[in-house]
Amino acid sequence: MSQRESGYARKERDLYETPEWVSEVGCFYLGPTGDGVVWEPACGNGKMQSVIQKYYDVLGSDIYLGTDFLASQMLDPTVRRIMTNPPYELATEFCEHALRLTEPVGGMVMMLLRTDFDHAKSRSHLFRDCPAFAKKVVLTKRIVWFEPEPGSKGKSPSFNHAWFIWDWKHEGPPTIGYAA
C-alpha cells in the first residue's frame, strides 16, 4: 500500500516548520526546567525554538545558519537535551548523532517523526535494541504543514506523527502516550 501524494512540492532541505501546538506537546515531555540547555539543531526560522524558550534555556542552530548538526559536537557543555523536527531525509542520522552526543551526559533526545518511523527493521538499533528508547507520544491530530490560501479549503494532512523520546536515564520498557 502506498501513501498518497500530498500535492505540494517538497521544500528545500525539508524546511517544514513545526506548528506551535506540536512544540508545546514536546515541551510537556522535556522534564524539569533546571536540567541544562535544550538544543534545537534544525531550528530553521526559529518557530520551535521560540516555543521551547518559553520554558527552557534553548540553543538554536541550523545548517541554514552555518551549523551542520551532523558534523557538530556539543556546542554548549550545558546541553542535556536535544529536541527537533529533523529533515525527513536525514532523520535516522539525526537520531543516531543526537544519541551519541547525549549518552555521555545521561541526556535526552526528542524527535518529531512519522508514527511508523519505528517500524523499519533497519532502525531497530534505535528502538528495540536501544536501552535509552523511553517513550513514543502519538499525536492524535494530524499536523497541517501548509496553511491554505485565503478563501480555499486546502488539502488534508497525509501523515500521522509522534514525538519519539530517548532518555539515557530511562529504565524498563518504553511506553506509549497520546496527545492532542
C-alpha positions as protocol buffer text, in pm:
chain_id: "A"
residue {
  index: 1
  type: MET
  ca { x: 0 y: 0 z: 0 }
}
residue {
  index: 2
  type: SER
  ca { x: 149 y: 333 z: -94 }
}
residue {
  index: 3
  type: GLN
  ca { x: 88 y: 663 z: 74 }
}
residue {
  index: 4
  type: ARG
  ca { x: -89 y: 928 z: -126 }
}
residue {
  index: 5
  type: GLU
  ca { x: 91 y: 1222 z: -279 }
}
residue {
  index: 6
  type: SER
  ca { x: 36 y: 1543 z: -84 }
}
residue {
  index: 7
  type: GLY
  ca { x: 3 y: 1761 z: -393 }
}
residue {
  index: 8
  type: TYR
  ca { x: 270 y: 2001 z: -264 }
}
residue {
  index: 9
  type: ALA
  ca { x: 626 y: 2040 z: -392 }
}
residue {
  index: 10
  type: ARG
  ca { x: 894 y: 1937 z: -140 }
}
residue {
  index: 11
  type: LYS
  ca { x: 1058 y: 2228 z: 37 }
}
residue {
  index: 12
  type: GLU
  ca { x: 1433 y: 2272 z: 2 }
}
residue {
  index: 13
  type: ARG
  ca { x: 1622 y: 2081 z: 273 }
}
residue {
  index: 14
  type: ASP
  ca { x: 1288 y: 1970 z: 421 }
}
residue {
  index: 15
  type: LEU
  ca { x: 1222 y: 2307 z: 588 }
}
residue {
  index: 16
  type: TYR
  ca { x: 879 y: 2229 z: 734 }
}
residue {
  index: 17
  type: GLU
  ca { x: 828 y: 2448 z: 1036 }
}
residue {
  index: 18
  type: THR
  ca { x: 660 y: 2282 z: 1329 }
}
residue {
  index: 19
  type: PRO
  ca { x: 329 y: 2433 z: 1440 }
}
residue {
  index: 20
  type: GLU
  ca { x: 329 y: 2580 z: 1791 }
}
residue {
  index: 21
  type: TRP
  ca { x: 85 y: 2324 z: 1936 }
}
residue {
  index: 22
  type: VAL
  ca { x: 317 y: 2038 z: 1834 }
}
residue {
  index: 23
  type: SER
  ca { x: 615 y: 2204 z: 2003 }
}
residue {
  index: 24
  type: GLU
  ca { x: 404 y: 2265 z: 2315 }
}
residue {
  index: 25
  type: VAL
  ca { x: 328 y: 1891 z: 2334 }
}
residue {
  index: 26
  type: GLY
  ca { x: 700 y: 1817 z: 2304 }
}
residue {
  index: 27
  type: CYS
  ca { x: 791 y: 2064 z: 2579 }
}
residue {
  index: 28
  type: PHE
  ca { x: 548 y: 1888 z: 2814 }
}
residue {
  index: 29
  type: TYR
  ca { x: 772 y: 1578 z: 2795 }
}
residue {
  index: 30
  type: LEU
  ca { x: 1112 y: 1752 z: 2825 }
}
residue {
  index: 31
  type: GLY
  ca { x: 1132 y: 1727 z: 3203 }
}
residue {
  index: 32
  type: PRO
  ca { x: 1248 y: 1978 z: 3466 }
}
residue {
  index: 33
  type: THR
  ca { x: 1341 y: 2328 z: 3352 }
}
residue {
  index: 34
  type: GLY
  ca { x: 1664 y: 2345 z: 3554 }
}
residue {
  index: 35
  type: ASP
  ca { x: 1825 y: 2044 z: 3386 }
}
residue {
  index: 36
  type: GLY
  ca { x: 2053 y: 2221 z: 3138 }
}
residue {
  index: 37
  type: VAL
  ca { x: 2005 y: 2371 z: 2796 }
}
residue {
  index: 38
  type: VAL
  ca { x: 1781 y: 2228 z: 2521 }
}
residue {
  index: 39
  type: TRP
  ca { x: 1944 y: 2223 z: 2177 }
}
residue {
  index: 40
  type: GLU
  ca { x: 1719 y: 2264 z: 1873 }
}
residue {
  index: 41
  type: PRO
  ca { x: 1965 y: 2172 z: 1594 }
}
residue {
  index: 42
  type: ALA
  ca { x: 1733 y: 2217 z: 1294 }
}
residue {
  index: 43
  type: CYS
  ca { x: 1568 y: 2541 z: 1403 }
}
residue {
  index: 44
  type: GLY
  ca { x: 1508 y: 2687 z: 1056 }
}
residue {
  index: 45
  type: ASN
  ca { x: 1343 y: 3023 z: 1114 }
}
residue {
  index: 46
  type: GLY
  ca { x: 1309 y: 2957 z: 1488 }
}
residue {
  index: 47
  type: LYS
  ca { x: 944 y: 2857 z: 1519 }
}
residue {
  index: 48
  type: MET
  ca { x: 1005 y: 2558 z: 1751 }
}
residue {
  index: 49
  type: GLN
  ca { x: 1287 y: 2738 z: 1928 }
}
residue {
  index: 50
  type: SER
  ca { x: 1055 y: 3025 z: 2024 }
}
residue {
  index: 51
  type: VAL
  ca { x: 815 y: 2779 z: 2191 }
}
residue {
  index: 52
  type: ILE
  ca { x: 1093 y: 2595 z: 2376 }
}
residue {
  index: 53
  type: GLN
  ca { x: 1237 y: 2921 z: 2509 }
}
residue {
  index: 54
  type: LYS
  ca { x: 910 y: 2992 z: 2691 }
}
residue {
  index: 55
  type: TYR
  ca { x: 1003 y: 2710 z: 2930 }
}
residue {
  index: 56
  type: TYR
  ca { x: 1374 y: 2634 z: 2894 }
}
residue {
  index: 57
  type: ASP
  ca { x: 1711 y: 2780 z: 2808 }
}
residue {
  index: 58
  type: VAL
  ca { x: 1748 y: 2691 z: 2442 }
}
residue {
  index: 59
  type: LEU
  ca { x: 2025 y: 2689 z: 2186 }
}
residue {
  index: 60
  type: GLY
  ca { x: 1910 y: 2703 z: 1824 }
}
residue {
  index: 61
  type: SER
  ca { x: 2124 y: 2612 z: 1526 }
}
residue {
  index: 62
  type: ASP
  ca { x: 2062 y: 2514 z: 1166 }
}
residue {
  index: 63
  type: ILE
  ca { x: 2253 y: 2432 z: 851 }
}
residue {
  index: 64
  type: TYR
  ca { x: 2100 y: 2750 z: 702 }
}
residue {
  index: 65
  type: LEU
  ca { x: 2264 y: 2943 z: 986 }
}
residue {
  index: 66
  type: GLY
  ca { x: 2603 y: 2778 z: 930 }
}
residue {
  index: 67
  type: THR
  ca { x: 2592 y: 2483 z: 1172 }
}
residue {
  index: 68
  type: ASP
  ca { x: 2565 y: 2133 z: 1029 }
}
residue {
  index: 69
  type: PHE
  ca { x: 2429 y: 1926 z: 1318 }
}
residue {
  index: 70
  type: LEU
  ca { x: 2560 y: 1600 z: 1175 }
}
residue {
  index: 71
  type: ALA
  ca { x: 2915 y: 1739 z: 1175 }
}
residue {
  index: 72
  type: SER
  ca { x: 2881 y: 1908 z: 1516 }
}
residue {
  index: 73
  type: GLN
  ca { x: 2997 y: 1823 z: 1861 }
}
residue {
  index: 74
  type: MET
  ca { x: 2821 y: 1972 z: 2164 }
}
residue {
  index: 75
  type: LEU
  ca { x: 2812 y: 2347 z: 2107 }
}
residue {
  index: 76
  type: ASP
  ca { x: 2747 y: 2418 z: 2474 }
}
residue {
  index: 77
  type: PRO
  ca { x: 2866 y: 2196 z: 2763 }
}
residue {
  index: 78
  type: THR
  ca { x: 2538 y: 2256 z: 2950 }
}
residue {
  index: 79
  type: VAL
  ca { x: 2325 y: 2092 z: 2678 }
}
residue {
  index: 80
  type: ARG
  ca { x: 2146 y: 1789 z: 2823 }
}
residue {
  index: 81
  type: ARG
  ca { x: 1855 y: 1760 z: 2581 }
}
residue {
  index: 82
  type: ILE
  ca { x: 1814 y: 1773 z: 2204 }
}
residue {
  index: 83
  type: MET
  ca { x: 1467 y: 1836 z: 2061 }
}
residue {
  index: 84
  type: THR
  ca { x: 1391 y: 1885 z: 1693 }
}
residue {
  index: 85
  type: ASN
  ca { x: 1187 y: 1808 z: 1386 }
}
residue {
  index: 86
  type: PRO
  ca { x: 1471 y: 1668 z: 1174 }
}
residue {
  index: 87
  type: PRO
  ca { x: 1484 y: 1682 z: 796 }
}
residue {
  index: 88
  type: TYR
  ca { x: 1291 y: 1373 z: 683 }
}
residue {
  index: 89
  type: GLU
  ca { x: 1569 y: 1252 z: 454 }
}
residue {
  index: 90
  type: LEU
  ca { x: 1821 y: 1268 z: 741 }
}
residue {
  index: 91
  type: ALA
  ca { x: 1601 y: 1158 z: 1032 }
}
residue {
  index: 92
  type: THR
  ca { x: 1789 y: 836 z: 1108 }
}
residue {
  index: 93
  type: GLU
  ca { x: 2124 y: 1016 z: 1105 }
}
residue {
  index: 94
  type: PHE
  ca { x: 1985 y: 1291 z: 1330 }
}
residue {
  index: 95
  type: CYS
  ca { x: 1862 y: 1033 z: 1582 }
}
residue {
  index: 96
  type: GLU
  ca { x: 2192 y: 843 z: 1581 }
}
residue {
  index: 97
  type: HIS
  ca { x: 2404 y: 1157 z: 1618 }
}
residue {
  index: 98
  type: ALA
  ca { x: 2185 y: 1305 z: 1893 }
}
residue {
  index: 99
  type: LEU
  ca { x: 2205 y: 979 z: 2087 }
}
residue {
  index: 100
  type: ARG
  ca { x: 2587 y: 976 z: 2056 }
}
residue {
  index: 101
  type: LEU
  ca { x: 2604 y: 1334 z: 2184 }
}
residue {
  index: 102
  type: THR
  ca { x: 2369 y: 1287 z: 2479 }
}
residue {
  index: 103
  type: GLU
  ca { x: 2486 y: 948 z: 2606 }
}
residue {
  index: 104
  type: PRO
  ca { x: 2796 y: 1078 z: 2791 }
}
residue {
  index: 105
  type: VAL
  ca { x: 2584 y: 1332 z: 2984 }
}
residue {
  index: 106
  type: GLY
  ca { x: 2291 y: 1099 z: 3053 }
}
residue {
  index: 107
  type: GLY
  ca { x: 2075 y: 1326 z: 2841 }
}
residue {
  index: 108
  type: MET
  ca { x: 1754 y: 1311 z: 2645 }
}
residue {
  index: 109
  type: VAL
  ca { x: 1660 y: 1321 z: 2275 }
}
residue {
  index: 110
  type: MET
  ca { x: 1319 y: 1410 z: 2131 }
}
residue {
  index: 111
  type: MET
  ca { x: 1249 y: 1377 z: 1760 }
}
residue {
  index: 112
  type: LEU
  ca { x: 927 y: 1459 z: 1578 }
}
residue {
  index: 113
  type: LEU
  ca { x: 884 y: 1182 z: 1321 }
}
residue {
  index: 114
  type: ARG
  ca { x: 616 y: 996 z: 1131 }
}
residue {
  index: 115
  type: THR
  ca { x: 442 y: 747 z: 1358 }
}
residue {
  index: 116
  type: ASP
  ca { x: 569 y: 449 z: 1161 }
}
residue {
  index: 117
  type: PHE
  ca { x: 935 y: 556 z: 1184 }
}
residue {
  index: 118
  type: ASP
  ca { x: 999 y: 281 z: 1441 }
}
residue {
  index: 119
  type: HIS
  ca { x: 863 y: 7 z: 1211 }
}
residue {
  index: 120
  type: ALA
  ca { x: 1172 y: -36 z: 992 }
}
residue {
  index: 121
  type: LYS
  ca { x: 1400 y: -331 z: 1066 }
}
residue {
  index: 122
  type: SER
  ca { x: 1696 y: -114 z: 963 }
}
residue {
  index: 123
  type: ARG
  ca { x: 1619 y: 119 z: 1257 }
}
residue {
  index: 124
  type: SER
  ca { x: 1576 y: -146 z: 1527 }
}
residue {
  index: 125
  type: HIS
  ca { x: 1904 y: -25 z: 1681 }
}
residue {
  index: 126
  type: LEU
  ca { x: 1722 y: 299 z: 1767 }
}
residue {
  index: 127
  type: PHE
  ca { x: 1420 y: 131 z: 1922 }
}
residue {
  index: 128
  type: ARG
  ca { x: 1412 y: -239 z: 2013 }
}
residue {
  index: 129
  type: ASP
  ca { x: 1787 y: -258 z: 2075 }
}
residue {
  index: 130
  type: CYS
  ca { x: 1836 y: 84 z: 2235 }
}
residue {
  index: 131
  type: PRO
  ca { x: 1810 y: 96 z: 2617 }
}
residue {
  index: 132
  type: ALA
  ca { x: 1755 y: 473 z: 2602 }
}
residue {
  index: 133
  type: PHE
  ca { x: 1433 y: 449 z: 2399 }
}
residue {
  index: 134
  type: ALA
  ca { x: 1178 y: 558 z: 2657 }
}
residue {
  index: 135
  type: LYS
  ca { x: 852 y: 674 z: 2502 }
}
residue {
  index: 136
  type: LYS
  ca { x: 651 y: 734 z: 2188 }
}
residue {
  index: 137
  type: VAL
  ca { x: 392 y: 1012 z: 2211 }
}
residue {
  index: 138
  type: VAL
  ca { x: 145 y: 978 z: 1925 }
}
residue {
  index: 139
  type: LEU
  ca { x: -22 y: 1299 z: 1810 }
}
residue {
  index: 140
  type: THR
  ca { x: -390 y: 1219 z: 1765 }
}
residue {
  index: 141
  type: LYS
  ca { x: -434 y: 1528 z: 1548 }
}
residue {
  index: 142
  type: ARG
  ca { x: -256 y: 1547 z: 1214 }
}
residue {
  index: 143
  type: ILE
  ca { x: -10 y: 1828 z: 1152 }
}
residue {
  index: 144
  type: VAL
  ca { x: -104 y: 2087 z: 891 }
}
residue {
  index: 145
  type: TRP
  ca { x: 228 y: 2193 z: 739 }
}
residue {
  index: 146
  type: PHE
  ca { x: 84 y: 2437 z: 486 }
}
residue {
  index: 147
  type: GLU
  ca { x: -181 y: 2694 z: 560 }
}
residue {
  index: 148
  type: PRO
  ca { x: -442 y: 2711 z: 282 }
}
residue {
  index: 149
  type: GLU
  ca { x: -468 y: 3019 z: 66 }
}
residue {
  index: 150
  type: PRO
  ca { x: -733 y: 3263 z: 191 }
}
residue {
  index: 151
  type: GLY
  ca { x: -1072 y: 3151 z: 66 }
}
residue {
  index: 152
  type: SER
  ca { x: -960 y: 2800 z: -32 }
}
residue {
  index: 153
  type: LYS
  ca { x: -1028 y: 2480 z: 157 }
}
residue {
  index: 154
  type: GLY
  ca { x: -671 y: 2347 z: 150 }
}
residue {
  index: 155
  type: LYS
  ca { x: -567 y: 1982 z: 150 }
}
residue {
  index: 156
  type: SER
  ca { x: -599 y: 1730 z: 431 }
}
residue {
  index: 157
  type: PRO
  ca { x: -276 y: 1626 z: 603 }
}
residue {
  index: 158
  type: SER
  ca { x: -144 y: 1291 z: 478 }
}
residue {
  index: 159
  type: PHE
  ca { x: 66 y: 1161 z: 767 }
}
residue {
  index: 160
  type: ASN
  ca { x: 45 y: 1086 z: 1136 }
}
residue {
  index: 161
  type: HIS
  ca { x: 331 y: 1198 z: 1360 }
}
residue {
  index: 162
  type: ALA
  ca { x: 470 y: 1125 z: 1704 }
}
residue {
  index: 163
  type: TRP
  ca { x: 735 y: 1250 z: 1940 }
}
residue {
  index: 164
  type: PHE
  ca { x: 997 y: 977 z: 1990 }
}
residue {
  index: 165
  type: ILE
  ca { x: 1182 y: 1014 z: 2319 }
}
residue {
  index: 166
  type: TRP
  ca { x: 1512 y: 862 z: 2423 }
}
residue {
  index: 167
  type: ASP
  ca { x: 1638 y: 917 z: 2777 }
}
residue {
  index: 168
  type: TRP
  ca { x: 1973 y: 775 z: 2887 }
}
residue {
  index: 169
  type: LYS
  ca { x: 1845 y: 768 z: 3248 }
}
residue {
  index: 170
  type: HIS
  ca { x: 1538 y: 564 z: 3149 }
}
residue {
  index: 171
  type: GLU
  ca { x: 1495 y: 215 z: 3291 }
}
residue {
  index: 172
  type: GLY
  ca { x: 1250 y: -51 z: 3181 }
}
residue {
  index: 173
  type: PRO
  ca { x: 1049 y: -95 z: 2865 }
}
residue {
  index: 174
  type: PRO
  ca { x: 938 y: 204 z: 2656 }
}
residue {
  index: 175
  type: THR
  ca { x: 587 y: 336 z: 2698 }
}
residue {
  index: 176
  type: ILE
  ca { x: 337 y: 490 z: 2461 }
}
residue {
  index: 177
  type: GLY
  ca { x: 130 y: 803 z: 2514 }
}
residue {
  index: 178
  type: TYR
  ca { x: -122 y: 1005 z: 2319 }
}
residue {
  index: 179
  type: ALA
  ca { x: -150 y: 1381 z: 2289 }
}
residue {
  index: 180
  type: ALA
  ca { x: -375 y: 1639 z: 2117 }
}
